Amino acid sequence: MFREKLRTFEPMNEMAKPLTDDDLRAFSDFVGQLPKPPPPADAGDPARMQRAQAIVNQNHCNSCHKADFSGADNVPRIADQREDYLAKTLTEYKNNSRHGYDATMADVMAPVTPEQIADLAYYLARVR
């Protein structure tokens, strides 16, 4: 996406410009072998975790991203990612400044409020 400028972040666009498809596959294979990030030490506030679980169920997040949020194929792992990164990414999908391979995430995020985004990011960063 960076190479074709479907996502624009100039340092990444420039770095990806000369990469071949084989280079990208090799990079993807390498990243795919990295250990998953550890979740925060705290299990999270139960009320906030429950609110986020309701949002997950309502929006079927555990369908595309799998029940354990590990992702698959072009659907990214969102479990145990940094809370600030998740909040930023979800907000960008909502305001359509971040693009995926299709418009699914923009459609899913359209009705989600900023408060719900904060709860989702909190939950996904701590999901076990």
PyMOL commands that set and color helices and strands:
alter all, ss='L'
color gray80, all
select helices_A, chain A and resi 10-16+21-33+46-59+61-64+83-94+104-109+114-126
alter helices_A, ss='H'
color red, helices_A
deselect
rebuild
show_as cartoon
